[in-house]
Amino acid sequence: MDILLVDDNVDYLFPMKEALYEHGYTVYAADDGEQARRIMSAASVDLIISDIKMPNLNGIQLHKTVRTMRRYQKTKFVFISGYREVYEDELDLNPERDYFLDKTMAAQEIIRFIDRLMFGKYAEVWV
């Protein structure tokens, strides 16, 4: 399972990337939406996790771009930020594939959410 993690805060990006990797995910990291677009052109990802406030191309603009890309129109997209209220009117969330998580959640809680999102009832089940 390949995840694209997008955040301009390296103090958040690299520990979260490491936590996801240790949990068995392949993780591509980008520090803004422009770099994320380049990664999506070169690789195929199953989930996008993006901060909202970033330079160059912010998370909301990235989300809009992703939804216009045929390859990623139905890819699950998770906004992760501590400022949901600030951006509430700008977020165009489809409840079947778009989500919002608070950035202050513990990494293990975020990973549990991602596992349930990606694997449904099979999350945390060893085969």
WOMO-V641708 format. One record per backbone hydrogen bond with DSSP energy under -0.5 kcal/mol. CO is the residue of the C=O (numbers start at 1). NH is the residue of the N-H. If there is no record, write none. Layout:
[[CO NH] [CO NH]]
//
This chain:
[[1 26] [2 46] [2 47] [3 5] [3 28] [4 6] [4 49] [5 7] [5 30] [6 51] [8 10] [9 12] [9 13] [10 14] [12 16] [13 17] [14 18] [15 19] [16 20] [17 21] [18 22] [19 23] [20 25] [21 24] [25 27] [26 3] [28 5] [30 7] [32 36] [33 37] [34 38] [35 39] [36 40] [37 41] [38 42] [39 43] [43 45] [46 76] [47 4] [48 78] [49 6] [50 80] [52 54] [52 59] [55 33] [55 57] [57 33] [58 62] [59 63] [60 64] [61 65] [62 66] [63 67] [64 68] [65 68] [65 69] [66 69] [68 70] [69 72] [69 73] [70 73] [72 75] [76 48] [77 79] [77 99] [78 50] [79 101] [81 103] [83 87] [84 87] [84 88] [87 90] [87 91] [91 93] [93 95] [94 97] [94 98] [97 77] [99 79] [101 81] [102 105] [106 109] [106 110] [107 111] [108 112] [109 113] [110 114] [111 115] [112 116] [113 117] [114 118] [115 119] [116 120] [119 122] [120 123] [122 125] [124 126]]
//
